[in-house]
Amino acid sequence: MKETTARTKPQKGSACRALRCWRFGPCIATVLFAPQVYADNKALGQYLASECTSCHQLSGASAGIPAIVGWPRDQFVAVVKSYRAKERDNEVMRTIASRLTDEEIAALAAYFEGEGK
């Protein structure tokens, strides 16, 4: 004779529910706290800056391309976001800015502002 075992649904508050919270908890924490972390993350800005510095010189020299070293954060953020919104006329900058998140723009602003000091 074959034995059958009854499957029961996990009760509220069970280990299964705790596992679900454990699995999704880091995602929720990232969404809530990531903007604060990345806003001042100069290391992320430095990492992302390699694409910027292929045209904009870290020395501050501007041979036809404006220097961005030492710009105040709020000005940097406003200018890059205006390229992203297609409010400024430069296709290269529009393309680059369109790929950046607000957090990445803030990190770049923090990095370039600090490089001018």
N, C-alpha and C positions, 0 to 999 in steps of 0.2 A: 504494500500500500504506500502511496506517495504522501509525504508530509507536506503540508502547505504552511507557509508562514505569512502572517498578515503584516502588511506594510502600514505603518501609521504615519500620518502627517506630523512634521515637527511642530511642537508646541511653541506658542509665542514665547519669546525670551530664551529659546533653546540655543544650543551651540551653533546650529545652522544659521540662525538669524545673526548671531554674533560674528560668524564667519563672513556673512554678507557685508556687515558694517566694516569689518577689518579690510575686506577687499576693496571697497569703494571709499573708505575713509581718506586715504591719501589723495585720491582724485578730488574730493570735495575740498580738502585742505589746500591743494594746489590752486584750485580756482579762487578760493577766498583770499589766499595770502601771496600768491605769485606776483601780482602787480607791485606790491610793496617791496618784495625782495629784488625784483629786476629793475625797479626805478633807479636805484643807486648802485647797480651792479657794474662797476667800471671794468671788471674782468670780462664780462659778457660784451661790453662796449668795445673793449680792446680787440676781442676775438672778431667781432663783426666789422670793425673799422678797416680791415685789410681791403675790403672792396672799395671803401671810400678813399683810402689813401693811394689807390692806384691812379687817381686823378688829383685829388686835393692833397697838397703836400703837407706833411707833418711839420716841416720847417716854417710853415706860414707863408711861404712864397706863393705868389699868385700870377702865373704866366697865362693869363686869360681865364683861369678857373679860380673862383673865389676861395680864399683861405677859410677854413672852418675851425681851426685850432683857436681855443680861447673864447669861443662864442658862449654867451650866457645860455643856460639850459632852456629857458622858456623861449628864447629866440630860435634856437636850433630846432626845438620841437615844433614850433609854429611853422617854420619854413619847410621842414620835411613833410609835415602833414598837409601843407598847402600843395606840395608836389603830388602827394598821394591822392589828394582830392581833385587833381588836374586843374588847379587854379593858377599854376605857373607854367610858362612855356619852355620846357626843356624835356624832350622825350626820354633822354637817358635817365635824368633824375626822376621822372615820373615812373619809369619802369622799375628802378631800384626802390623807390619809396613805396610802390604798390605792394612789394613783397615783405615789407617790414610791419611788424605788429607795434602797437603802442608801447609795449614793454621794451621792445628792441630799440625803438626810437629814443625812449627815455635813457636806456643804457648807453647808447651812442652819444647822447647829449651830455651825460655825466662824464664819459671818457674824454670827449673833445674839449669840454670846459676845463677839465683838470690838466690837459696837456698844455694849455696856454699859460699856466702859472709857474 
